[in-house]
Structures are given as structure tokens and as C-alpha cells.
Amino acid sequence: MRRSKRIHPTLPRSVVIVAVIQIVQGAGLLSAGIYQAIAHGWGLQQHLGNWRFIPLPLFESLSSAIVLIGLGSLMILMSIALLKLVHWAWLFSMSLQGLGLLFGLISYMRHRPNYIGMALGILIVFYLNLDEVQNAFHIQEKDNQ
């Protein structure tokens, strides 16, 4: 007996828009993290065994680069999951945007604001809260029950 394939609802335009904006945001964070790591002379092969000898300013910039690379990569992965209408993608995308906005506020308080990143984060949260986007993910949850 063959199982019939489930037909997913059509992908709403708002989901595509939020995924594209999040991919742009993730690519920007990923690029900034890689640039920051390279600019501070971080080569994984060179410094892997020397963690305890890394000066504090270099360690702070390195940890910042690692956070940027991690957030950027996760945002790109979550965007792909959004486009596939994976049921948990909405929650993880919203959580990542919350983290991104938290880091944006911390940077703002340290007099290093990232207005573009904060504006993109607010725009993505706005789109994630649209009824069309939420319904796309709630419909899939009802199909799985």
C-alpha cells in the first residue's frame, strides 16, 4: 500500500519575504563575523593550541566574531526551514530575532549601534507576527495531528 503525498498549502508571500530578509540579515552577520575574525588575525590553525595565551582584547573580538558567525549561520538555516514550512521554524526564527535584538540593544548601550541590523530584526518580527505567516505554520501543525 502506497502512502499518498501530503499536499502542503501554497507558500504565502509573507513567508517568502521574511525568509529573504532573514537570509540577508544572516549573510550580513556571517560576513561581519568572518571579516572581524580575519581582521584581528585569527587563524584557526595558528591559534588552536594557544587559547590561554590569547590577550583579552583579541579574545573579546574573537568571541564576538564567533557569536556573529553562529547567529548568521543559524539565521540562514532558519530561513530555509521557514521556506519549507517546518513547524518549529517560526519559533526558532522569533527566538533568533529576539537574541539579535538583545545584542543590538547591548551594542547600542555600548555606543556601537547597528541600526540596520536592529531595523531588519524589527521588520522580521513584524512579518513573523502577521496572521498569514502564523496561519501557514498552524495549518501544518493541525495536519500533523
C-alpha positions in Angstrom: 0.0 0.0 0.0 1.5 3.4 -1.0 1.0 6.4 1.1 -0.3 9.4 -0.7 1.9 12.5 -0.6 0.6 15.3 1.5 0.0 18.5 -0.4 1.3 21.4 1.5 -0.5 24.7 1.4 0.9 27.2 -1.0 3.7 29.2 0.4 2.4 32.6 1.4 4.2 35.6 0.1 4.8 36.9 3.6 6.8 33.8 4.5 9.0 34.2 1.4 9.5 37.9 2.3 10.5 37.1 5.9 12.8 34.3 4.8 14.6 36.5 2.2 15.0 39.4 4.7 16.4 36.9 7.3 18.8 35.4 4.7 20.1 38.9 4.0 20.4 39.6 7.7 22.1 36.2 8.4 24.5 36.7 5.4 25.4 40.1 6.8 26.1 38.8 10.3 28.1 35.9 8.8 30.2 38.2 6.7 30.8 40.6 9.6 31.9 37.7 11.8 34.3 36.3 9.2 35.7 39.8 8.5 36.1 40.5 12.2 38.0 37.2 12.7 40.3 37.8 9.8 40.9 41.5 10.7 42.1 40.5 14.1 44.5 37.9 12.8 42.6 34.9 13.9 43.6 31.7 12.1 42.2 28.5 13.5 45.3 26.5 12.6 47.6 29.1 14.2 45.9 29.6 17.5 44.1 26.4 18.3 46.5 25.3 21.0 47.2 28.8 22.3 43.8 29.7 23.9 45.3 30.5 27.3 47.8 32.9 25.7 45.3 35.0 23.8 45.2 38.6 25.1 41.9 39.8 26.4 41.1 42.3 23.7 41.7 39.7 21.0 39.6 37.1 22.9 36.7 39.6 23.1 36.8 40.3 19.4 37.2 36.6 18.7 34.2 35.7 20.9 32.2 38.4 19.2 33.2 37.0 15.8 32.2 33.5 16.8 28.8 34.9 18.0 28.3 36.7 14.7 29.2 33.7 12.7 26.9 31.4 14.8 23.9 33.8 14.6 24.4 34.4 10.9 24.6 30.7 10.2 21.5 29.9 12.3 19.5 32.6 10.6 20.3 31.3 7.2 19.3 27.7 8.3 16.1 29.0 9.9 15.2 30.9 6.7 15.5 27.6 4.7 13.3 25.9 7.3 10.8 28.8 7.0 10.6 28.3 3.3 9.9 24.6 3.8 7.2 25.4 6.4 8.8 23.3 9.1 6.6 23.6 12.1 9.3 24.7 14.6 10.9 27.3 12.2 8.6 30.1 13.3 9.5 29.7 17.0 13.3 29.4 16.3 13.2 32.4 14.0 11.4 34.5 16.5 13.9 33.4 19.2 16.9 34.3 17.0 15.4 37.7 16.3 15.0 38.2 20.0 18.6 37.3 20.6 19.7 39.6 17.7 17.7 42.5 19.1 19.1 41.9 22.6 22.6 42.0 21.2 21.6 45.1 19.2 20.5 46.8 22.4 23.7 45.9 24.2 25.7 47.3 21.3 23.6 50.4 21.3 24.2 50.9 25.1 28.0 50.5 24.4 27.8 53.3 21.8 28.3 50.9 18.9 24.8 50.9 17.4 23.8 48.7 14.5 20.8 50.5 13.2 20.5 48.4 10.0 20.5 45.1 12.0 18.0 46.4 14.5 15.7 47.6 11.8 15.9 44.3 9.9 15.2 42.5 13.2 12.1 44.6 13.9 10.9 44.1 10.3 11.3 40.3 10.6 9.4 40.2 13.9 6.7 42.3 12.3 6.4 39.8 9.4 6.6 36.8 11.7 3.6 38.1 13.6 1.4 38.5 10.5 -1.7 36.3 10.5 -0.8 34.9 7.1 2.6 33.7 8.4 1.3 32.3 11.6 -1.6 30.5 9.8 0.9 28.9 7.5 2.6 27.2 10.4 -0.6 26.5 12.4 -2.1 24.7 9.4 0.8 22.4 9.2 0.6 21.7 12.9 -3.0 20.6 12.5 -2.1 18.4 9.6 0.4 16.5 11.7 -2.1 15.7 14.5 
